[in-house]
Amino acid sequence: MRRLLCILTIAFGASLFGAAGAFATPIELITNGDFEAGNLSGWTASQTLSSTSCDWQVNNCAFDSPAADGGSYDASNAFDGGGPGAYSLTQTVTIPAGTATLSWEDNIFTDYFGTNRTVEVRILNASGTSTLATAYSFTVPQRPFYFTGWVQHSVDVSAFAGQTVQIDFLQTVPQSYTGPGGFGLDNVQLLATPAPTPPAPPAPPAPSDSPRAGYCAVAGNTWADGTPIMPGTFVNLGDGQASSDPHFVGATPAIFVSGKGITCDPPPKGFTHQGWATSAMQVDDDLYPYYAP
């Protein structure tokens, strides 16, 4: 029976609430981590001892203890066999960008002497050919008889976000027949909280029904009623109006002056042409000559 783990993780210094306010839900990446399928489906089990009491299995090992938290199943092994060798239980996962936490419960029972036995949780590359990191390591105490009962562990594996890796539970038995021992594993979880998706940029404003641009009147321009316009007067014209409307034919685009905006006034002394500029006042495709110090 899987234990519900509520893990609140901060992603990249931001809240689990994304920019749009949506809660970033953790994703479970481990398959059959509580072994309640009644088998080792999703896992790859191996051992390299020449003889064992029992290899990796679900609820059939001679040294089984009840599953963690009252569940029906757990994975376990037992040995006092021909070493040196190791037991390994692995699963391949792809961790998305964001944060990730690996947790599990284990149960160690042993009564041995000689060279230390160890339990490790390793992060391997996708093919399992190299160790990227040892996320957890424990040296099993020697005699007298040692029994932990179920102990919960949790480690941050966010450093492997964006990668496909193998999660490897490894027991090393360095000598032959130095005393009985075994290992139980249950409730393995790898909860990944994806990085929030940036919100879509706001849509650009809809074009105006009557696009307008800044122009400077020239000699001969008049208002609609025929009144003459003083040359150099700033006028707002519709798109293309300077060439199509006989009142404003020949009007020239205004200039854009740093610190003043669009204007028909000449640029201040010392200001020179710097290129071209647009303005929030402008909604068509015209460009204004740009002047700055």
Helices and strands as residue ranges (DSSP letters): E 27-28, E 44-47, E 54-58, G 68-70, E 75-79, E 85-94, E 98-110, E 117-125, E 131-140, E 146-147, E 151-156, G 158-160, E 164-173, E 181-194, E 212-216, E 234-238, H 241-244, E 252-253, E 255-257, E 261-263, E 272-277, E 288-292
